[in-house]
């Protein structure tokens, strides 16, 4: 059985909307109470409280706070599990100390099993039935429908959503796989978001630049928001109604940009998967590529480059391709960028030459092959996958691990040249070499 997630938009009545907000506030207060219990117990008594201790205290807790009796018990356990997960991240060094959450930063709650709710749908619209809340119309369409297993209720940007985890039969999943057996290599960039080649055809997909197009409007709304009275918790000053209204406008615009980018990514990746079962791309470290610039003359330029990288959504494209290929039983291959250097290598002769980011045309000085830079990079990756890439000067094994997207120290080049000279000298002796792990010297 395979697990897939489907998200539906919920359309609530006024009464149901108030009930959903009431349940959300109760879950938020339970979360804060559980965090306070753990902190207070450790500070006063030096005792750590586990998830199971808090779970076993739920019946007594509901006897005192009777409003929690109308909430599904497993949903309350899921909220406590969320607290435990936050502390486990702290103990492993993966996150900061858990803090109390305000209602603005508490999005919703979870139903970890198929109790307390029921989805009346076959994957195309329908309605949701929640215990103690009522029936809610939902709209959306799932690619595949199976047995509902768990669900999250999410409140975001003034709208309610139901994210349902479905258990789908492998036979149904296999029958839904429709794709050709083509092989395609893609290169991701900022100017042209996707450059692809299949060995016969080449094409470029321009970057949509959703964030750039909405940047001016975002600046105007943010400027108007800064003129309003914002909240100051230290001085116990509440945010004004005008500030809240301006904040909603900024959030609405940011959500629109996010939805546009997500929709574009799904359209492009679906188009790629529909005709190809194997996708070859370079291994990009987007987090390092978009890292904040250090103090220097080109700090503003680096900030603009980071914005363009994140606007394309390279990590989102990679994740979508990998997930969709997994659905159709395809192959997702990542070329080792540090070894192959697709953007610096000629696809015809394998000659390597460093290029500036402003140089958008690949012109090889060795074989005079000319091609658009990103398409040439995709051709290199396709040849590498088919094992037809030329020797990169000597051989693929001798290529160093530096990359055009990472900073390397210049002093490392001299050490590599020295090691290469020693290796050539040792090979020239043809025998008088001491082998590693052995104390004997071979006699020529």
Buried (B, 14 or more C-beta within 10 A) or exposed (E): EBEBEBEBEBBBEEEBBEBBBBBBEBBBBBBBBBBEBBBEBEEEEEEEBEBEBBBEBBEEBBEEEEEBEBBBBBBBBBBBBBBBEBBEEEEEEEEEEBEBBEEEEBBBBBBBBBEBBBBEBEBEBBBBEBBEBBEBBBEBEBEBBBEBBBBBBBBEEEEBBBBBBBBBEEEEBEEEEEBEEBBBBBBBBBBBBBBBBBBEEBEBBEBBBBBBEBBEEBEEBBEBBEEBEBBEEEEEEEBEEEBBEBBBBBBEBBBEBBEBBBEBBBEBBEEBBEEBBBBBBBBBBBEEBBEEBEEEEEEEEBEBBBBBBBBBBBBBBBEBBBEBBEBBEBEBBBBBBBBBBBBBBBBBBBBBBEBEEEEEEBBBEEEEBEBBBBBBBBBBBBBBBEEEBBEBBEEBEEBEEBBBBEEEEEEEEEEEEEEEEEEEEEEEEEEEEEEEEEEEEEEE
